[in-house]
């Protein structure tokens, strides 16, 4: 038998509200989890740039060290070419590291969509309980 919406008791209304809020909270937690995992994967990509940049910069550092060692041997053409290669490799590494750092600084990890949905749900509950 169908009960008219106006004839429901206060207990039934609160029970319905509790069930609805429970479902909403579960859905919002699932949404937050999905949103955070998406943002974490994007952050992981930028960390990859940092790692690659660090590795390239390290290779550049090793080339510069090789140039200094060769310079100490006073063999000008060899150290000069090693120094040029080292500076170029270090420059590429620096650019990769800067790209990764800039991207990480601009990455917003807060679950904004979930926060907004929860805020709207709270306003809806306040309106319905007045």
C-alpha positions in Angstrom: 0.0 0.0 0.0 1.4 3.4 -1.0 1.7 6.0 1.8 1.1 9.6 0.7 4.2 11.7 1.1 2.3 14.1 3.4 1.3 11.2 5.7 4.7 9.9 6.5 5.8 10.1 10.1 8.8 12.2 11.3 10.6 8.9 12.0 10.1 7.7 8.5 11.3 11.1 7.1 14.4 11.0 9.2 15.0 7.3 8.3 14.8 8.3 4.6 17.1 11.3 5.1 19.6 9.1 6.9 19.6 6.5 4.1 20.0 9.2 1.5 22.9 10.8 3.4 24.5 7.4 3.8 24.3 6.8 0.1 25.5 10.3 -0.7 28.5 10.0 1.6 29.5 6.6 0.0 29.2 8.0 -3.5 31.3 11.1 -2.5 34.0 9.0 -1.0 34.1 6.9 -4.2 34.3 10.2 -6.2 37.1 11.6 -4.0 39.0 8.4 -4.4 38.7 8.5 -8.2 39.6 12.2 -8.3 42.6 11.8 -6.1 44.0 8.7 -8.0 43.6 10.7 -11.3 45.6 13.6 -9.8 48.2 11.3 -8.3 48.8 9.7 -11.7 49.3 13.2 -13.2 51.8 14.0 -10.4 53.6 10.8 -11.1 54.2 11.8 -14.7 55.8 15.1 -13.5 58.0 13.2 -11.1 59.1 11.2 -14.1 60.3 14.4 -15.7 62.1 15.3 -12.5 63.9 11.9 -12.5 64.8 12.1 -16.2 66.0 15.7 -15.7 68.1 14.7 -12.7 69.6 11.8 -14.6 70.5 13.9 -17.6 71.9 16.7 -15.3 74.1 14.0 -13.6 75.4 12.9 -16.9 76.2 16.5 -17.7 78.0 16.8 -14.4 80.1 13.7 -15.2 81.0 15.2 -18.6 82.1 18.4 -16.9 84.2 16.4 -14.4 85.7 14.6 -17.4 86.5 17.9 -19.0 88.2 19.2 -15.8 90.3 16.0 -15.6 91.3 16.3 -19.2 92.1 20.0 -18.7 94.5 19.1 -16.0 96.3 17.0 -18.5 96.7 20.1 -20.6 95.3 18.7 -23.8 93.2 21.6 -25.0 91.1 20.2 -27.8 89.9 17.2 -25.7 88.8 19.2 -22.7 87.2 21.8 -24.7 85.0 19.3 -26.5 84.2 17.5 -23.3 83.3 20.9 -21.7 81.0 21.8 -24.5 79.2 18.5 -24.4 78.9 18.7 -20.6 77.4 22.2 -20.7 74.9 21.1 -23.4 73.9 18.0 -21.5 73.6 19.9 -18.2 71.5 22.5 -19.9 69.1 19.9 -21.2 68.9 18.4 -17.7 68.2 21.8 -16.2 65.4 22.4 -18.6 63.8 19.0 -17.8 64.0 19.6 -14.1 62.5 23.1 -14.4 59.6 21.7 -16.5 58.8 19.1 -13.9 59.0 21.5 -11.0 56.8 24.1 -12.8 54.2 21.4 -13.6 54.2 20.1 -10.0 53.8 23.6 -8.6 50.8 24.2 -10.9 49.2 20.8 -10.0 46.2 21.1 -7.7 45.8 17.9 -5.7 42.7 18.9 -3.8 39.5 17.0 -4.7 37.7 20.2 -5.8 34.8 18.4 -7.4 34.1 16.3 -4.3 34.4 19.3 -2.0 31.9 21.3 -4.1 29.4 18.4 -4.2 29.6 17.9 -0.5 29.0 21.6 0.0 26.0 21.5 -2.2 24.7 18.4 -0.4 25.0 20.1 2.9 23.1 23.1 1.7 20.3 20.8 0.3 20.0 19.0 3.7 19.8 22.4 5.5 17.1 23.6 3.2 15.1 20.4 3.6 15.3 20.4 7.4 14.0 23.9 7.8 
